[in-house]
Amino acid sequence: MDKRTRAQQRADEIDISPVRLLADIERLTGERDAIAGERDDYLAALQRERAEFVNFKRRTADERQAMLGLAAEGLISKVLALADDFDRAIEARPGTIADDPWVEGIAAIDRKLRLLLESEGVSPIPALPGTPFDPREHEAVASVPGTGQPAGSIVGELRRGYRLRDRVLRPALVAVAAHEETTTQPGGEAGPATNDHIH
């Protein structure tokens, strides 16, 4: 009868040959590398998904902001029509009621409207007489000869223009100085043509 203990029997069954151990190490190393590769693939996929989600959130926030901007721009355009009405009413007020408190109330409402527009990023486009015409900010609707101003300079503003932050919301409607034409006057001298109507 074999007097070896159960532990000795199990120890004898274990193959501890170097060849067998190297094979086990290679197999375990391969399994480890495969698991590490899967882990890296899952991590890369997770990072891509996270980046796509961050981009999606940013894109939807930008789109929402743009939609709100378009809605606000539409409302601002309507408010500008009211501002035009105030401009016309104040310019056309009769001199006989200039000191009337009612007229001052209308002017106060106009000032509040201008402050509201300014708080929303709306500012008037300068169109002072004598300044050069800028097609990005002005729209010429009349050409006036005989102004003494350089050709193409603004001689009058017909409707105020506005900018929303850094973008032109509505160009200013302006009259510009016409190019002076020369004609031969009696006596053979050249001089400016006199044409007093708006083109």
C-alpha positions as CSV (number, residue, x, y, z in Angstrom):
1,M,0.0,0.0,0.0
2,D,1.2,3.4,-1.0
3,K,1.9,5.4,2.2
4,R,2.1,8.8,0.4
5,T,-0.2,11.4,1.8
6,R,-2.8,13.0,-0.3
7,A,-0.8,16.2,-0.6
8,Q,2.2,14.3,-1.9
9,Q,0.0,12.6,-4.5
10,R,-1.3,16.0,-5.7
11,A,2.2,17.4,-5.8
12,D,3.3,14.5,-8.0
13,E,0.4,15.1,-10.4
14,I,1.4,18.8,-10.9
15,D,3.6,19.1,-14.0
16,I,6.4,21.6,-13.0
17,S,8.6,21.0,-16.0
18,P,10.1,24.2,-17.4
19,V,8.5,23.6,-20.8
20,R,5.1,23.3,-19.2
21,L,5.6,26.4,-17.1
22,L,6.8,28.4,-20.1
23,A,3.7,27.3,-22.1
24,D,1.4,28.3,-19.2
25,I,3.2,31.7,-18.9
26,E,2.8,32.3,-22.6
27,R,-0.8,31.3,-22.5
28,L,-1.5,33.6,-19.5
29,T,0.5,36.5,-21.1
30,G,-1.6,36.1,-24.3
31,E,-4.8,36.1,-22.3
32,R,-3.6,39.2,-20.4
33,D,-2.7,41.0,-23.6
34,A,-6.0,40.1,-25.2
35,I,-7.9,41.5,-22.2
36,A,-5.7,44.6,-22.1
37,G,-6.5,45.1,-25.8
38,E,-10.2,44.7,-25.2
39,R,-9.9,47.2,-22.3
40,D,-8.1,49.7,-24.5
41,D,-10.7,49.3,-27.3
42,Y,-13.6,49.8,-24.8
43,L,-11.8,52.9,-23.3
44,A,-11.2,54.4,-26.8
45,A,-14.8,53.8,-27.7
46,L,-16.0,55.4,-24.4
47,Q,-13.8,58.4,-25.0
48,R,-15.1,58.8,-28.6
49,E,-18.7,58.5,-27.3
50,R,-18.0,61.1,-24.6
51,A,-16.4,63.5,-27.1
52,E,-19.4,63.1,-29.5
53,F,-21.8,63.8,-26.6
54,V,-19.9,66.9,-25.6
55,N,-19.9,68.1,-29.3
56,F,-23.6,67.2,-29.5
57,K,-24.4,69.3,-26.3
58,R,-22.3,72.2,-27.7
59,R,-24.0,72.0,-31.1
60,T,-27.5,71.9,-29.7
61,A,-26.7,74.8,-27.4
62,D,-25.4,76.8,-30.3
63,E,-28.5,75.9,-32.4
64,R,-30.8,76.9,-29.5
65,Q,-28.9,80.2,-29.1
66,A,-29.2,80.8,-32.9
67,M,-32.9,80.1,-32.8
68,L,-33.3,82.5,-29.9
69,G,-31.2,85.0,-31.7
70,L,-33.5,84.7,-34.8
71,A,-36.6,85.1,-32.7
72,A,-35.0,88.1,-30.9
73,E,-33.9,89.6,-34.2
74,G,-37.5,89.4,-35.6
75,L,-38.8,91.1,-32.5
76,I,-36.1,93.8,-32.6
77,S,-37.0,94.5,-36.2
78,K,-40.6,95.1,-35.2
79,V,-39.5,97.4,-32.4
80,L,-37.3,99.3,-34.8
81,A,-40.5,100.1,-36.8
82,L,-41.9,101.7,-33.6
83,A,-38.6,103.6,-33.1
84,D,-39.0,104.9,-36.7
85,D,-42.6,106.1,-35.8
86,F,-41.2,107.9,-32.7
87,D,-38.5,109.5,-34.9
88,R,-41.2,110.8,-37.3
89,A,-43.5,111.9,-34.6
90,I,-40.8,113.9,-32.7
91,E,-39.5,115.5,-35.9
92,A,-43.0,116.5,-37.0
93,R,-44.2,117.9,-33.7
94,P,-45.6,121.4,-34.1
95,G,-43.5,124.2,-32.6
96,T,-46.6,125.5,-30.8
97,I,-46.7,122.5,-28.5
98,A,-43.0,121.9,-28.1
99,D,-43.1,122.8,-24.4
100,D,-46.2,120.7,-23.7
101,P,-45.7,118.0,-21.0
102,W,-47.4,115.5,-23.4
103,V,-44.7,116.0,-25.9
104,E,-42.0,115.6,-23.2
105,G,-43.8,112.3,-22.2
106,I,-43.5,111.1,-25.8
107,A,-39.8,112.0,-25.8
108,A,-39.3,110.1,-22.5
109,I,-41.0,107.0,-24.0
110,D,-38.6,107.3,-27.0
111,R,-35.6,107.5,-24.7
112,K,-36.8,104.4,-22.8
113,L,-37.2,102.5,-26.1
114,R,-33.7,103.5,-27.2
115,L,-32.3,102.3,-23.8
116,L,-34.2,99.0,-24.2
117,L,-32.7,98.5,-27.7
118,E,-29.2,99.4,-26.4
119,S,-29.5,96.8,-23.6
120,E,-30.2,94.1,-26.3
121,G,-27.0,95.0,-28.2
122,V,-28.7,97.3,-30.8
123,S,-26.9,100.5,-31.7
124,P,-27.5,103.1,-34.4
125,I,-25.3,103.2,-37.4
126,P,-23.6,106.6,-37.7
127,A,-24.7,108.5,-40.9
128,L,-23.6,112.1,-40.2
129,P,-23.6,114.6,-43.1
130,G,-20.1,114.8,-44.6
131,T,-19.0,111.3,-43.6
132,P,-18.1,108.9,-46.4
133,F,-20.7,106.5,-47.7
134,D,-20.0,102.9,-46.6
135,P,-22.0,100.3,-48.6
136,R,-21.7,97.8,-45.7
137,E,-23.7,100.1,-43.4
138,H,-25.5,102.6,-45.7
139,E,-28.0,102.3,-48.5
140,A,-28.0,105.2,-50.9
141,V,-31.5,106.1,-52.0
142,A,-30.9,109.6,-53.4
143,S,-28.1,111.5,-55.1
144,V,-28.1,115.2,-54.4
145,P,-26.2,117.6,-56.7
146,G,-24.8,121.0,-55.7
147,T,-24.2,120.2,-52.1
148,G,-20.6,121.3,-52.0
149,Q,-19.7,118.0,-50.4
150,P,-17.3,115.5,-51.9
151,A,-19.0,113.1,-54.3
152,G,-20.3,110.0,-52.5
153,S,-20.3,111.6,-49.0
154,I,-23.5,111.5,-47.0
155,V,-25.6,114.6,-47.1
156,G,-28.6,113.4,-45.1
157,E,-30.1,110.4,-43.3
158,L,-33.6,109.4,-44.4
159,R,-34.0,106.4,-42.1
160,R,-31.8,105.4,-39.2
161,G,-29.8,102.2,-39.6
162,Y,-29.0,99.8,-36.8
163,R,-26.4,97.2,-35.9
164,L,-27.1,94.2,-33.6
165,R,-23.8,93.7,-31.8
166,D,-21.3,93.5,-34.6
167,R,-23.7,92.7,-37.5
168,V,-25.7,95.2,-39.5
169,L,-29.4,94.6,-38.8
170,R,-30.7,97.3,-41.0
171,P,-28.6,99.7,-43.1
172,A,-29.1,103.4,-42.8
173,L,-31.0,104.9,-45.8
174,V,-29.1,108.0,-46.9
175,A,-28.8,110.7,-49.5
176,V,-25.3,111.2,-51.0
177,A,-23.6,114.0,-52.8
178,A,-23.7,113.6,-56.5
179,H,-20.7,113.9,-58.8
180,E,-20.6,117.5,-60.1
181,E,-20.9,117.6,-63.9
182,T,-19.2,120.4,-65.8
183,T,-20.9,122.3,-68.6
184,T,-19.8,125.1,-70.9
185,Q,-21.2,128.4,-69.7
186,P,-21.7,131.4,-71.8
187,G,-18.4,132.9,-72.5
188,G,-16.7,129.5,-72.9
189,E,-15.9,128.9,-69.2
190,A,-16.5,125.5,-67.7
191,G,-18.4,125.4,-64.5
192,P,-20.5,123.0,-62.4
193,A,-23.9,122.0,-63.7
194,T,-26.8,123.2,-61.7
195,N,-29.3,120.5,-61.2
196,D,-31.3,120.9,-58.1
197,H,-33.4,117.7,-58.1
198,I,-32.7,114.4,-56.4
199,H,-31.9,111.4,-58.6
